[in-house]
Structures are given as C-alpha cells and as structure tokens.
Amino acid sequence: MTTPSPLSRRTPIRHLLDQATAEMEATVTGWVRNKRIGKNIGFLELNDGSTLANLQLVFPEDGIGPQAAEPVDKGAAISATGKLVASQGKGQSWEMVVETVRVIGGCPEDYPLQTKRHSFEFLREKAHLRPRTRTFSAVFRVRNALAMAIHRFFQDRGFLWVHTPIIAASDCEGAGDLFEVGSGDGDPFFGKQAYLTVSGQLNVEGFATSYTDVYTFGPTFRAENSHTARHASEFWMIEPEIAFADLTDLLDLGENFIRDVSLDVIERCGEDMEFFNRWIEKGVVDKVQSTLSKPFARMTYTEAMDVLEKSGRSFEYPVGWGQALQTEHERYLAEDYVEGPVFVTDYPTDQKAFYMRLSDDGKTVAATDLLVPRLGEIIGGSQREERLDVLESEISRRGLEQAPYWWYKELRRFGSVPHAGFGLGFERLLMYLTGMQNIRDVLPYPRTPGSADF
Ligand code: 4AD
C-alpha cells in the first residue's frame, strides 16, 4: 500500500475562505503571485485558481520567521500548512500563519510574469502561462460557468444534447469557408472530400425531427480569412433546434436563453464579474443586467434599413434594401437606436443560406440575427425550409449540388415538420458579458489566420 501524498490533503483556497474559522489548520497549494519580505515579517500571496482572491501567507518573526519565505520565488509552486487568522490587512478577511512551507517547483528569474501588469498582446504570446494572471484566471472561470449555465438551461427544459460530428460531409452554410480533412496524396480518406464542421445544424435537424427539442454544443471551424477581434478559425457554438416551431417560437427561446444564462453567470461568478465591472470595462455588468431586465427589441430587416437610412449617420458601408448589415450598422442599431439586444428578422433571401424558410413575399426568409451593443451579431438562426420542392429549388438557385444533401432532403419527405434553430457564438456571448474586447482573449488557445502556436 502506498501512503497518500500530503498534497492530497490540500484545501482549495476558495473552500477555505468560504468555511474559514479562526485557528483552523489547513494545507494549501498553489503558485506564488507576490512576495514581500520585511525585517520582522514576510508575506507570500498564493493563488490556486479556485478563486480570484489570493490567500495571504504570513511568516512572522515569532513563528517560522520571514527567512522561511526567502527562498520561495515569485511563480513557484508551493504547499503550505498553517493556521487561519483574521486578517489585519485590507481586501481579505483571512490569512494563514504558516507553520511549514515546501517548494514543489521553483521558478527562475526569467519567469515572464514578473511584473504586475502585462498587455493582452504580450500575454497572447504566453498562452500557456496567462491563466496565472488575474484577468485570464477570471475569464476562464467565467467561461466554465457559462458553459455549465448553458447546459443547465437546456437540460432543465428537457432538451437532448447531441454530439454532432466534427468531421463533416457537407458545407452547412454553403459559404465555402471550409478546412479540408482526409484528402492526402492518394484517394480521399473518407472516399470523398470531408471537412471540419462549420456548424452541427444539418446533422442536428435529424435529431430535432426525432426528439423535438435538441441542442449541440461543440467546436466549429471556419477557414475565412477574417482578421477581426470577433472572428476565430476555431470557436464553440451552441445550436438549439426545435421541432413544431416557427420563427416567433425561436425568438422567444433565444431571448429566454440569453437572459437566463447571463443572469446565472452573473450570480454564480460574483467576484470575477465584479473584477470585469471594475477593471476591464467600467460598469459592464450593470449595463448587461439593465438591458436584460427589459424585453428584447424585434424588428425586420426592412425596418432596420429604414432606421439606418433615417439615422443621419454617415456609415462606411452603404445602407438600403438589399445591402448587407455590416458590423457598424449592427452596432448602431443595438447600441444607439435600441440601447440593448435586438432581433433583426426577415432578411433578403440572397443574403442567407439555402436552408432558411422562404417567406410568402418570395423576397425574404424567416431568418434572425441577435445583435447586441459593442459586438453586433452573437446569434444567427432561422425557421428551416420544411417543403421539399422549395428546398430543392433554393439549393439549385445557389449553384449548390443536390447530391450531398440527399439525407437532409429525406427529412422533408418522411414526416416533415416546421422547425427552427439558431447558433450562438459562445465566445461572443462571453465577450459581451465580460467586456473583453478580443476573441483571442476568451479562447484558451486561440486559432486565427496565421496563428496556431500552442
Ligand atoms: O450565423 P452563423 O454562421 O450560423 C450558423 O452557422 C447556423 N448554421 C446556426 C444555426 O442556425 N444552427 O453562426 C452562428 C454564430 C454567429 O452569430 C456568431 O456568433 C458565431 O456563430 N460565429 C463566430 N464566432 C467566432 N468566430 C467566427 N469566425 C464566427 N463565425 C460565426
């Protein structure tokens, strides 16, 4: 039998601070964020990632002595055992008077996180170490909490989580922004060209037309050469798909979804969200909360163009019926006109994908984008074309081949039903909630054109 490692008795700092009582004895582990050694007393700030706050480790003269902290370098991994006492200092309620300390992994002077503040650009080059900074540790805790809030939202409502494939046989969006897989030198590995998925939607429709309420939550890939702060080559998408439902049902779902998961995260991640509210974008949490307390605005694309034409603003890109809504237009609508989230619906057919349901006017489809302040689009979705003949003619009209969609079309032959769904860009919602301005700073290891370094 092996004896359990003393490290297995460690208490996460978060739990410790939650349950602390005076004189309580505990062992903590983590990485040293700061070190201050005085003549009579020494301090180490310890963080283990369980919470934003550091635990202050005290090395008093009448105990272990400041010299015991001397050999411990900033960045080192350590374990410490001691007693909790009410803190004398500001900003923390408890500190630990250390009785024993052990360096588990030392940290030489060329540790890149030596100074307190680093630019986000610098830290992108250190993606393996940046979770040890305050900002990024908060970002990835909130990212985790948001993912769980999303699953809870759907699971509580009886939605089935479907693991749609990463390797896809067809181009869902028909936009051609695909990474090819399995082509190699000789015969294609899969017998024909395959791709990294741009969306699980087409596959998940087969499950919506079996289980009624379903969703996907997984990575998606786009080979578009966009160098913006909102586009990544690999990002995560959440795609609910509901059967026996039309566009209005979808908007209601989308609104409840965004409101519930956002409030859930704000509540569960109080300390981290307060950090964003203070240091990343002043008042971001208050702003998000106040816009969520009102019903989301809804307007058609035609109304949106009308608003833009009458706005008196000079935009870089032209406005008018038939023009694309660019990010500057989307931001004007959400930020200035509505001052909150807005669903724009009923876009011109030619701007949208083949699967969206053609409206009776013959010019528009039952599509929707959800636009939010600061970012523009975070959701794209639609009611789906459930009529086989219309679907076939829309595939042909776009110059797409019918053959790869044979199975998708069968869903329109065998028990076809009105259904609808949307895709939420996970990182975009995370940016909206935290005020982080670049998608590269909410992805653990971002992949963007020209960059996949870790
Ligand atoms: O609007 P999109 O392209 O919609 C679809 O893929 C549909 N098949 C979804 C559906 O109806 N089930 O993408 C959906 C969302 C966008 O609104 C945006 O938030 C995000 O995915 N997105 C990206 N996020 C980061 N980087 C990119 N390159 C993105 N492209 C889209």
Residues whose N, C-alpha, C, O or C-beta is under 5 A from the ligand:
A	BS01	4AD	V198 S199 Q201 R222 R230 H231 A232 F235 E239 E377 I378 I379 G380 G381 S382 G421 F422 G423 L424 G425 R428
